[in-house]
Amino acid sequence: MNENDPRSDDASPVDPATIHDALCAEIDRVLVGNDDAVELLTIAMLTRGHLLLEGVPGVAKTTLADLFVRASGLEHNRVQMTPDILPADITGTEIYRENKETFELQRGPVFANVIVADEINRATPKTQSALLEAMQERHVTIGGKTLELPTPFMVIATQNPIEMEGVFELPEAQRDRFQLKHRMELPDEDDELKLVDRFDDEPTLGPGAVEQVVSREDLLAARERTASVHVAAPVKEYLVDLVGATRDHPDVAHGASPRATLAYLDVSKARAAIHGREYVIPDDVKALAEPTLIHRLVLSADAELGDVTADDVIADILESVDVPVIDNANKQKAVSDGRDGVDSSEQP
């Protein structure tokens, strides 16, 4: 363990903010300028969610996923998705052992804390669907037997948005299983120069350079603390109004589902927690609108012909839905409920 380990004597072992800061610091030893992605990865981990990373080749999607799981110390498997991979290659199967005259369970790579599904849109929809049960129910069925997956369990998938050949669009049901989606952009000039200098000094730098900075027990305890974050009634109504607006927007054929609403609530709590608060403010909800909703919207045919994007729709919704004003009673409810450590200086 290094000095970023949240289990040090001067830090709470279950503090989500400390865990997030430790993961950021460790990952930053290799990559530069990915704080937003690390925040979303931490949020997903703390809320039993899954993350879809999208970006052009070479922006370090897979490297970031590898760094995150190494820093978190969780058991992980990487699956390189291809058109010929089968569902059993992910979940596992039963193999007949002739010498024993019996079937033996062969567990697939899904039996790990974190599955990195690299280039998920290269797999066929049938193979993609093999992850549906695992992502939603945390178990898989093999040979008529239901088998529980390890805890915690998380899928980090990557996809390339620009290739058209040899890829399959994720079905809506599959996209909806991803709690969050993050688009990794090309770095700005300053970050890219820092990256060049870093790898010029140490050409072999890679995921193996990071150390485990949190424990599985810390992550599970931080989950419990995250779940207890307070959400005032006006903030809940604001969140529900934003989701509801996706269903009524004229450019949307199918808006976000109730599953999205519940995911939105969870991730808002987690963002508050990793920013050192035990209550959600409207800014938490606004900041997570795009990563929570963008992949869940099905635009109308007219919108697509008019070059309207899901980004445009979400921006319009955020502009049109009124942001709640939180009164003092709601601001202090987290304190009156007996929760300690609320930063009263950061109020909505």
Rosetta blueprint (number, residue, H / E / L):
1 M L
2 N L
3 E L
4 N L
5 D L
6 P L
7 R L
8 S L
9 D L
10 D L
11 A L
12 S L
13 P L
14 V L
15 D L
16 P H
17 A H
18 T H
19 I H
20 H H
21 D H
22 A H
23 L H
24 C H
25 A H
26 E H
27 I H
28 D L
29 R L
30 V L
31 L L
32 V L
33 G L
34 N L
35 D H
36 D H
37 A H
38 V H
39 E H
40 L H
41 L H
42 T H
43 I H
44 A H
45 M H
46 L H
47 T L
48 R L
49 G L
50 H L
51 L E
52 L E
53 L E
54 E E
55 G L
56 V L
57 P L
58 G L
59 V L
60 A L
61 K H
62 T H
63 T H
64 L H
65 A H
66 D H
67 L H
68 F H
69 V H
70 R H
71 A H
72 S H
73 G L
74 L L
75 E L
76 H E
77 N E
78 R E
79 V E
80 Q E
81 M L
82 T L
83 P L
84 D L
85 I L
86 L L
87 P H
88 A H
89 D H
90 I H
91 T H
92 G E
93 T E
94 E E
95 I E
96 Y E
97 R E
98 E L
99 N L
100 K L
101 E L
102 T E
103 F E
104 E E
105 L E
106 Q E
107 R E
108 G L
109 P L
110 V L
111 F L
112 A L
113 N L
114 V E
115 I E
116 V E
117 A E
118 D E
119 E L
120 I H
121 N H
122 R H
123 A L
124 T L
125 P H
126 K H
127 T H
128 Q H
129 S L
130 A H
131 L H
132 L H
133 E H
134 A H
135 M H
136 Q H
137 E H
138 R L
139 H E
140 V E
141 T E
142 I E
143 G L
144 G L
145 K E
146 T E
147 L E
148 E E
149 L L
150 P L
151 T L
152 P L
153 F L
154 M E
155 V E
156 I E
157 A E
158 T E
159 Q E
160 N L
161 P L
162 I L
163 E L
164 M L
165 E L
166 G L
167 V L
168 F L
169 E L
170 L L
171 P L
172 E H
173 A H
174 Q H
175 R H
176 D H
177 R H
178 F L
179 Q L
180 L E
181 K E
182 H E
183 R E
184 M L
185 E L
186 L L
187 P L
188 D L
189 E H
190 D H
191 D H
192 E H
193 L H
194 K H
195 L H
196 V H
197 D H
198 R H
199 F H
200 D H
201 D H
202 E L
203 P L
204 T L
205 L L
206 G L
207 P H
208 G H
209 A H
210 V L
211 E L
212 Q L
213 V L
214 V L
215 S L
216 R H
217 E H
218 D H
219 L H
220 L H
221 A H
222 A H
223 R H
224 E H
225 R H
226 T H
227 A H
228 S L
229 V L
230 H E
231 V L
232 A L
233 A H
234 P H
235 V H
236 K H
237 E H
238 Y H
239 L H
240 V H
241 D H
242 L H
243 V H
244 G H
245 A H
246 T H
247 R H
248 D H
249 H L
250 P L
251 D L
252 V E
253 A E
254 H E
255 G L
256 A L
257 S L
258 P H
259 R H
260 A H
261 T H
262 L H
263 A H
264 Y H
265 L H
266 D H
267 V H
268 S H
269 K H
270 A H
271 R H
272 A H
273 A H
274 I H
275 H L
276 G L
277 R L
278 E L
279 Y E
280 V L
281 I L
282 P H
283 D H
284 D H
285 V H
286 K H
287 A H
288 L L
289 A H
290 E H
291 P H
292 T H
293 L H
294 I H
295 H H
296 R H
297 L L
298 V E
299 L E
300 S L
301 A H
302 D H
303 A H
304 E H
305 L H
306 G L
307 D L
308 V L
309 T L
310 A H
311 D H
312 D H
313 V H
314 I H
315 A H
316 D H
317 I H
318 L H
319 E H
320 S H
321 V L
322 D L
323 V L
324 P L
325 V L
326 I L
327 D L
328 N H
329 A H
330 N H
331 K H
332 Q L
333 K H
334 A H
335 V H
336 S H
337 D L
338 G L
339 R L
340 D L
341 G L
342 V L
343 D L
344 S L
345 S L
346 E L
347 Q L
348 P L
